[in-house]
Amino acid sequence: MKTPAGKECKYYYGDFHRGRNEQACRLIERNPDSPPWQPNLCNTCPVPDILRANASDTLKLDGKVVKKFFGFKQQVEVEGWCSECFNPVPNPMLGCQNCAKKSGPSILDLKGSPE
């Protein structure tokens, strides 16, 4: 679903049908320690870019709203982890490096030229 910032995000939910005005971020709602989500946080949220850059099924994201600059500025902070090897993913844009090494053969693995 498109966020208020105009990006596609699978965690954003908006219901405006027949006068309803419901907006939610399912990623932030899952974290009970996070302050409440607000629609203006979508403008600087890294999640849509992460989802667009990495389509891995094993990459799981956890997000929370953090306060910066003496509490005047809020932004979304995202942590990633791999559900296959259960390791933290330091850069969710790239995905799990352990699972990427285990992937199948590549065309670059050919030793000789085809005859």
GUBAKOL-94889 format. One line per 3 residues: for each residue z, y, x of N, C-alpha, C. Coordinates in nm, 4 decimals, m for minus. Example, Ala and Ser with C-alpha at 12.3 -4.5 7.8 and 13.67 -1.06 7.14 Angstrom:
# residues 2
0.7800,m0.5690,1.3190,0.7800,m0.4500,1.2300,0.7800,m0.3300,1.3200; 0.7080,m0.2250,1.2850,0.7140,m0.1060,1.3670,0.7870,0.0030,1.2900
//
This chain:
# residues 115
0.0000,m0.1164,0.0846,0.0000,0.0000,0.0000,0.0000,0.1235,0.0897; m0.0659,0.2272,0.0464,m0.0728,0.3508,0.1247,0.0586,0.4279,0.1160; 0.1051,0.4726,0.2314,0.2289,0.5490,0.2398,0.2022,0.6952,0.2029
0.3064,0.7753,0.1856,0.2856,0.9188,0.1627,0.2125,0.9872,0.2785; 0.2164,0.9269,0.3971,0.1455,0.9830,0.5124,m0.0015,0.9418,0.5142; m0.0434,0.8536,0.4219,m0.1828,0.8131,0.4128,m0.2191,0.6903,0.4929
m0.1212,0.6215,0.5506,m0.1474,0.5002,0.6283,m0.1136,0.3772,0.5452; m0.1780,0.2669,0.5761,m0.1536,0.1418,0.5058,m0.0330,0.0721,0.5691; 0.0641,0.0322,0.4859,0.1850,m0.0353,0.5354,0.2295,m0.1388,0.4336
0.2538,m0.2611,0.4817,0.2940,m0.3675,0.3894,0.4400,m0.3551,0.3460; 0.5177,m0.2731,0.4112,0.6583,m0.2571,0.3761,0.6834,m0.1446,0.2759; 0.5873,m0.0565,0.2581,0.6044,0.0553,0.1657,0.5771,0.0090,0.0227
0.6596,0.0577,m0.0706,0.6407,0.0265,m0.2120,0.6491,0.1562,m0.2907; 0.5480,0.1801,m0.3724,0.5484,0.2972,m0.4587,0.5020,0.2588,m0.5979; 0.5764,0.3004,m0.6997,0.5416,0.2714,m0.8384,0.5433,0.4026,m0.9157
0.4243,0.4464,m0.9537,0.4104,0.5712,m1.0279,0.3468,0.5464,m1.1643; 0.3461,0.4219,m1.2084,0.2817,0.3856,m1.3343,0.3636,0.4342,m1.4533; 0.2983,0.5012,m1.5451,0.3578,0.5490,m1.6707,0.4856,0.6302,m1.6490
0.4785,0.7255,m1.5607,0.5892,0.8172,m1.5421,0.6983,0.7712,m1.4472; 0.6881,0.6507,m1.3947,0.7887,0.6053,m1.2979,0.7697,0.6798,m1.1666; 0.8751,0.6933,m1.0946,0.8681,0.7571,m0.9641,0.9586,0.6799,m0.8685
0.9125,0.5621,m0.8303,0.9895,0.4770,m0.7393,0.9161,0.4664,m0.6074; 0.9860,0.4945,m0.5003,0.9332,0.4782,m0.3656,1.0391,0.4086,m0.2825; 0.9946,0.3169,m0.1970,1.0903,0.2440,m0.1145,1.0213,0.1917,0.0106
1.0991,0.1742,0.1135,1.0541,0.1080,0.2355,1.1323,m0.0224,0.2453; 1.0635,m0.1327,0.2267,1.1297,m0.2637,0.2269,1.1876,m0.2985,0.3641; 1.1285,m0.2449,0.4695,1.1792,m0.2722,0.6043,1.3158,m0.2067,0.6247
1.3303,m0.0832,0.5803,1.4573,m0.0118,0.5954,1.5618,m0.0659,0.4977; 1.5197,m0.1044,0.3782,1.6138,m0.1577,0.2789,1.6796,m0.2871,0.3240; 1.6109,m0.3650,0.4087,1.6684,m0.4919,0.4570,1.7851,m0.4707,0.5521
1.7927,m0.3532,0.6134,1.8974,m0.3256,0.7110,2.0130,m0.2513,0.6428; 2.1268,m0.3164,0.6221,2.2384,m0.2492,0.5539,2.3055,m0.1416,0.6390; 2.2837,m0.1435,0.7714,2.3470,m0.0449,0.8600,2.2674,0.0846,0.8711
2.1499,0.0886,0.8117,2.0629,0.2046,0.8244,2.0938,0.3094,0.7180; 2.0838,0.4372,0.7538,2.0920,0.5416,0.6493,1.9753,0.5254,0.5514; 1.9825,0.5867,0.4347,1.8765,0.5688,0.3352,1.7414,0.6228,0.3821
1.6368,0.5582,0.3329,1.4992,0.5965,0.3642,1.4577,0.7149,0.2775; 1.3739,0.8012,0.3338,1.3156,0.9137,0.2607,1.1648,0.9125,0.2852; 1.0842,0.9539,0.1870,0.9384,0.9483,0.2030,0.8832,1.0269,0.3221
0.9513,1.1334,0.3645,0.8994,1.2108,0.4781,0.9100,1.1355,0.6108; 0.9863,1.0259,0.6151,0.9955,0.9453,0.7366,0.8652,0.8712,0.7668; 0.7804,0.8544,0.6663,0.6518,0.7865,0.6864,0.5597,0.8642,0.7800
0.5797,0.9936,0.7911,0.4922,1.0755,0.8769,0.5018,1.0371,1.0237; 0.6193,0.9967,1.0692,0.6381,0.9626,1.2106,0.6699,0.8156,1.2326; 0.6581,0.7338,1.1296,0.6942,0.5922,1.1398,0.5901,0.5158,1.2229
0.6344,0.4341,1.3210,0.5401,0.3593,1.4032,0.4916,0.2281,1.3409; 0.5505,0.1859,1.2295,0.5203,0.0542,1.1727,0.3739,0.0379,1.1324; 0.3095,0.1323,1.0620,0.1684,0.1110,1.0283,0.0791,0.0940,1.1511
0.1084,0.1659,1.2586,0.0297,0.1513,1.3813,0.0540,0.0157,1.4465; 0.1783,m0.0326,1.4414,0.2097,m0.1650,1.4963,0.1379,m0.2725,1.4173; 0.1402,m0.2631,1.2855,0.0738,m0.3635,1.2022,m0.0772,m0.3618,1.2216
m0.1335,m0.2458,1.2451,m0.2771,m0.2364,1.2672,m0.3141,m0.2906,1.4055; m0.2288,m0.2707,1.5054,m0.2588,m0.3144,1.6417,m0.2327,m0.4628,1.6626; m0.1398,m0.5197,1.5869,m0.1002,m0.6581,1.6107,m0.0923,m0.7312,1.4775
m0.1809,m0.8269,1.4572,m0.1846,m0.9025,1.3322,m0.1169,m1.0381,1.3456; m0.0273,m1.0519,1.4407,0.0398,m1.1794,1.4636,0.1317,m1.2152,1.3469; 0.1255,m1.3405,1.3039,0.2136,m1.3871,1.1971,0.3558,m1.4099,1.2460
0.3709,m1.4302,1.3753,0.5038,m1.4607,1.4286,0.5838,m1.3361,1.4645; 0.5209,m1.2202,1.4665,0.5920,m1.0964,1.4978,0.6706,m1.0502,1.3753; 0.8003,m1.0410,1.3896,0.8880,m0.9939,1.2827,0.9492,m0.8610,1.3259
0.9564,m0.7687,1.2327,1.0070,m0.6350,1.2633,1.1389,m0.6086,1.1925; 1.2248,m0.5355,1.2592,1.3491,m0.4848,1.2024,1.3492,m0.3346,1.2252; 1.3771,m0.2591,1.1206,1.3738,m0.1140,1.1333,1.5004,m0.0492,1.0835
1.5256,0.0690,1.1348,1.6396,0.1472,1.0880,1.6094,0.2942,1.1096; 1.6762,0.3758,1.0323,1.6641,0.5204,1.0446,1.7711,0.5661,1.1428; 1.7288,0.6395,1.2450,1.8224,0.6919,1.3443,1.8163,0.8437,1.3421
1.9287,0.9040,1.3721,1.9372,1.0499,1.3760,1.9228,1.0951,1.5203; 1.8383,1.1949,1.5400,1.8136,1.2511,1.6725,1.8459,1.4002,1.6693; 1.8557,1.4601,1.7844,1.8763,1.6045,1.7996,1.9945,1.6532,1.7170
2.1124,1.6020,1.7504,2.2385,1.6406,1.6867,2.2411,1.6126,1.5364; 2.1647,1.5155,1.4905,2.1650,1.4767,1.3496,2.0725,1.5554,1.2610; 1.9972,1.6504,1.3185,1.9066,1.7315,1.2375,1.7736,1.6628,1.2117
1.7329,1.5735,1.2991,1.6042,1.5068,1.2871,1.6272,1.3573,1.2675; 1.5544,1.2988,1.1742,1.5627,1.1541,1.1519,1.4270,1.0926,1.1794; 1.4291,0.9696,1.2317,1.3051,0.8960,1.2497,1.3336,0.7468,1.2427
1.2274,0.6705,1.2252,1.2385,0.5255,1.2124,1.2283,0.4637,1.3510; 1.3228,0.3755,1.3816,1.3229,0.3025,1.5075,1.2978,0.1555,1.4755; 1.2050,0.0933,1.5465,1.1619,m0.0433,1.5152,1.1873,m0.1347,1.6341
1.2399,m0.2520,1.6044,1.2567,m0.3577,1.7039,1.1777,m0.4785,1.6565; 1.1170,m0.5489,1.7494,1.0394,m0.6671,1.7142,1.0959,m0.7918,1.7774; 1.0722,m0.9042,1.7122,1.1099,m1.0330,1.7679,1.0099,m1.1376,1.7206
1.0000,m1.2443,1.7958,0.9031,m1.3494,1.7678,0.9720,m1.4628,1.6921; 0.9143,m1.5009,1.5797,0.9753,m1.6081,1.5003,0.9387,m1.7465,1.5519; 0.8489,m1.7545,1.6484,0.8132,m1.8844,1.7049,0.9041,m1.9223,1.8211
0.9260,m1.8287,1.9140,1.0097,m1.8593,2.0299,1.1445,m1.7876,2.0244; 1.1684,m1.7059,1.9198,1.2952,m1.6361,1.8960,1.3360,m1.5446,2.0101; 1.2397,m1.4863,2.0762,1.2664,m1.3900,2.1831,1.2431,m1.2486,2.1324
1.3170,m1.1511,2.1839,1.2879,m1.0123,2.1472,1.1535,m0.9703,2.2068; 1.0832,m0.8864,2.1350,0.9537,m0.8360,2.1810,0.9743,m0.6903,2.2220; 0.9677,m0.6606,2.3524,0.9964,m0.5237,2.3965,0.8941,m0.4213,2.3472
0.7687,m0.4610,2.3356,0.6649,m0.3700,2.2862,0.5949,m0.4364,2.1676; 0.6348,m0.4056,2.0450,0.5742,m0.4724,1.9292,0.4247,m0.4462,1.9141; 0.3728,m0.3407,1.9747,0.2283,m0.3152,1.9684,0.1497,m0.4268,2.0368
0.2064,m0.4839,2.1420,0.1387,m0.5892,2.2167,0.1710,m0.7283,2.1654; 0.2835,m0.7447,2.0998,0.3227,m0.8754,2.0494,0.4006,m0.9546,2.1524; 0.4235,m1.0809,2.1218,0.5030,m1.1689,2.2086,0.4186,m1.2160,2.3272
0.4642,m1.1832,2.4455,0.3899,m1.2225,2.5650,0.4072,m1.3711,2.5963; 0.5204,m1.4304,2.5580,0.5402,m1.5739,2.5810,0.4421,m1.6566,2.4989; 0.4244,m1.6207,2.3731,0.3330,m1.6950,2.2861,0.1876,m1.6669,2.3213
0.1596,m1.5501,2.3754,0.0229,m1.5184,2.4153,m0.0197,m1.6045,2.5342; 0.0752,m1.6377,2.6212,0.0439,m1.7245,2.7356,0.0172,m1.8672,2.6912; 0.0802,m1.9097,2.5811,0.0645,m2.0462,2.5317,m0.0611,m2.0655,2.4477
m0.1332,m1.9577,2.4207,m0.2483,m1.9688,2.3306,m0.3534,m2.0613,2.3897; m0.4461,m2.1012,2.3080,m0.5487,m2.1986,2.3455,m0.6401,m2.1515,2.4566; m0.7372,m2.2335,2.4900,m0.8266,m2.2001,2.6008,m0.9118,m2.0781,2.5693
m0.9512,m2.0119,2.6747,m1.0336,m1.8930,2.6639,m1.1671,m1.9179,2.7313; m1.2651,m1.8390,2.7010,m1.3954,m1.8516,2.7670,m1.3836,m1.8153,2.9156; m1.2815,m1.7382,2.9482,m1.2597,m1.7021,3.0866,m1.2044,m1.8186,3.1685
m1.1642,m1.9260,3.1020,m1.1101,m2.0427,3.1716,m1.2194,m2.1352,3.2247; m1.3442,m2.1107,3.1941,m1.4549,m2.1951,3.2413,m1.4669,m2.1833,3.3923; m1.4786,m2.2977,3.4608,m1.4837,m2.2952,3.6062,m1.6264,m2.2872,3.6597
m1.7134,m2.3532,3.5938,m1.8521,m2.3538,3.6423,m1.9452,m2.2915,3.5408; m2.0662,m2.2718,3.5801,m2.1637,m2.2158,3.4856,m2.2212,m2.3282,3.4007; m2.2526,m2.3009,3.2766,m2.3090,m2.4055,3.1895,m2.4496,m2.4419,3.2344
m2.4813,m2.5707,3.2238,m2.6128,m2.6175,3.2665,m2.6960,m2.6590,3.1509
//
